[in-house]
Amino acid sequence: MTPPAGEGSATAHRTGRGQAPAASEPPPWQRITVGEPGPEFEARPPGQYAFEFPDTECDGWSTPLFTLRFATVRGAKHRYYRQPRQDAARAAAHEATGGVAFAVADGVSSASHSEFGAVEACRASLERILHLVSAHEGRLDSGDVARHAAERLRELTKWRLSGREPEAGEVAALHATTLVAGVVRPDPGGPVVDVFRIGDSCAWILDLTDGRYRELFGSKTGSDALLVSNEVTPLPHVPDPPEHRRVRLAAHQALLVGTDGFGDPLGDGDGQVGALFARHLAVPPAPAWLAHLLDFSRETFDDDRTLLVVWPHATAAPR
């Protein structure tokens, strides 16, 4: 039966060409469920002035020595309550050394404009890391980078206050954010990871052969944690010195950097979430697939999630 004018079939409407999809086309992606799923609903738009913060971002590229992927997705809680994604991630190739600089941030929910703070902290950190690695033969001064990021948050707060110098506590009240930042650089003995953090975002080394995760900072959810704490001391506070780790990355390992929206369901990596990501990160996935993977559904885990991954090229030699 021919539908009335202007009332094409549902299939024709979906394809836009009046034809059903070819039988050989794969079905559309379905959201991945881990354990008991969370509620399903259509995401609501964030506030009208949050247009700079899309629901999902992803990026991916390779240099002669490394492959990078990152994705950041808005959590179910923010999707439901019309709030913007407060996580951010940025990365850049350091062309002189062949390294990769990176930053991941999680805006603190109690700060009124933390989504801006997270993005600005990532931008400022990358700028400073790229400068320091160029000026100091690859060495990273984590305190210098953290102070530079904190100063950028102060400047952002001053701008938001129409030029007035922020009073004590105003920077944190507006733009507080966690930060994990650093660089992976080539070395004759194998790639070296320099990474520091402020707050509770974290980093891991994933063994691609056995799927085991080694956390680089103290865990709040793993087997080494006696109590789970939600207390965070974020930027603009800068510890003296910040937590800093330097490790060597083997050819069969990958560096993971993520916010607690990923770290909390991951736990110590021995559960279903750890197995899921170990399987899909054995080789670098497409950036869009990493974003899809990160947006898995699991009951009670509704925070924004961000994950950045760096794989070394097994056959690449340092410059």
Secondary structure in CASP SS format (residue, H / E / C, confidence):
PFRMAT SS
TARGET T0000
AUTHOR 0000-0000-0000
METHOD secondary structure of the structure
MODEL  1
M C 1.00
T C 1.00
P C 1.00
P C 1.00
A C 1.00
G C 1.00
E C 1.00
G C 1.00
S C 1.00
A H 1.00
T H 1.00
A H 1.00
H H 1.00
R H 1.00
T H 1.00
G C 1.00
R C 1.00
G C 1.00
Q C 1.00
A C 1.00
P C 1.00
A C 1.00
A C 1.00
S C 1.00
E C 1.00
P C 1.00
P C 1.00
P C 1.00
W C 1.00
Q C 1.00
R C 1.00
I C 1.00
T E 1.00
V C 1.00
G C 1.00
E C 1.00
P C 1.00
G C 1.00
P C 1.00
E C 1.00
F C 1.00
E C 1.00
A C 1.00
R C 1.00
P C 1.00
P C 1.00
G C 1.00
Q C 1.00
Y C 1.00
A C 1.00
F C 1.00
E C 1.00
F C 1.00
P C 1.00
D C 1.00
T E 1.00
E E 1.00
C E 1.00
D E 1.00
G E 1.00
W E 1.00
S E 1.00
T C 1.00
P C 1.00
L C 1.00
F E 1.00
T E 1.00
L E 1.00
R E 1.00
F E 1.00
A E 1.00
T E 1.00
V E 1.00
R C 1.00
G C 1.00
A H 1.00
K H 1.00
H H 1.00
R H 1.00
Y H 1.00
Y C 1.00
R C 1.00
Q C 1.00
P C 1.00
R C 1.00
Q C 1.00
D E 1.00
A E 1.00
A E 1.00
R E 1.00
A E 1.00
A E 1.00
A E 1.00
H E 1.00
E C 1.00
A C 1.00
T C 1.00
G C 1.00
G E 1.00
V E 1.00
A E 1.00
F E 1.00
A E 1.00
V E 1.00
A E 1.00
D E 1.00
G E 1.00
V C 1.00
S C 1.00
S C 1.00
A C 1.00
S C 1.00
H C 1.00
S H 1.00
E H 1.00
F H 1.00
G H 1.00
A H 1.00
V H 1.00
E H 1.00
A H 1.00
C H 1.00
R H 1.00
A H 1.00
S H 1.00
L H 1.00
E H 1.00
R H 1.00
I H 1.00
L H 1.00
H H 1.00
L H 1.00
V H 1.00
S H 1.00
A H 1.00
H C 1.00
E C 1.00
G C 1.00
R C 1.00
L C 1.00
D C 1.00
S H 1.00
G H 1.00
D H 1.00
V H 1.00
A H 1.00
R H 1.00
H H 1.00
A H 1.00
A H 1.00
E H 1.00
R H 1.00
L H 1.00
R H 1.00
E H 1.00
L H 1.00
T H 1.00
K H 1.00
W H 1.00
R H 1.00
L C 1.00
S C 1.00
G C 1.00
R C 1.00
E C 1.00
P C 1.00
E C 1.00
A C 1.00
G C 1.00
E H 1.00
V H 1.00
A H 1.00
A H 1.00
L H 1.00
H H 1.00
A C 1.00
T E 1.00
T C 1.00
L E 1.00
V E 1.00
A E 1.00
G E 1.00
V E 1.00
V E 1.00
R E 1.00
P C 1.00
D C 1.00
P C 1.00
G C 1.00
G C 1.00
P C 1.00
V E 1.00
V E 1.00
D E 1.00
V E 1.00
F E 1.00
R E 1.00
I E 1.00
G C 1.00
D C 1.00
S C 1.00
C E 1.00
A E 1.00
W E 1.00
I E 1.00
L E 1.00
D E 1.00
L C 1.00
T C 1.00
D C 1.00
G C 1.00
R C 1.00
Y E 1.00
R E 1.00
E E 1.00
L C 1.00
F C 1.00
G C 1.00
S C 1.00
K C 1.00
T C 1.00
G C 1.00
S C 1.00
D C 1.00
A C 1.00
L C 1.00
L C 1.00
V C 1.00
S C 1.00
N C 1.00
E C 1.00
V C 1.00
T C 1.00
P C 1.00
L E 1.00
P C 1.00
H C 1.00
V C 1.00
P C 1.00
D C 1.00
P C 1.00
P C 1.00
E E 1.00
H E 1.00
R E 1.00
R E 1.00
V E 1.00
R E 1.00
L C 1.00
A C 1.00
A C 1.00
H C 1.00
Q E 1.00
A E 1.00
L E 1.00
L E 1.00
V E 1.00
G E 1.00
T C 1.00
D H 1.00
G H 1.00
F H 1.00
G H 1.00
D H 1.00
P H 1.00
L H 1.00
G C 1.00
D C 1.00
G C 1.00
D C 1.00
G C 1.00
Q H 1.00
V H 1.00
G H 1.00
A H 1.00
L H 1.00
F H 1.00
A H 1.00
R H 1.00
H H 1.00
L C 1.00
A C 1.00
V C 1.00
P C 1.00
P C 1.00
A C 1.00
P H 1.00
A H 1.00
W H 1.00
L H 1.00
A H 1.00
H H 1.00
L H 1.00
L H 1.00
D C 1.00
F C 1.00
S E 1.00
R C 1.00
E C 1.00
T C 1.00
F C 1.00
D C 1.00
D C 1.00
D C 1.00
R E 1.00
T E 1.00
L E 1.00
L E 1.00
V E 1.00
V E 1.00
W E 1.00
P E 1.00
H C 1.00
A C 1.00
T C 1.00
A C 1.00
A C 1.00
P C 1.00
R C 1.00
END
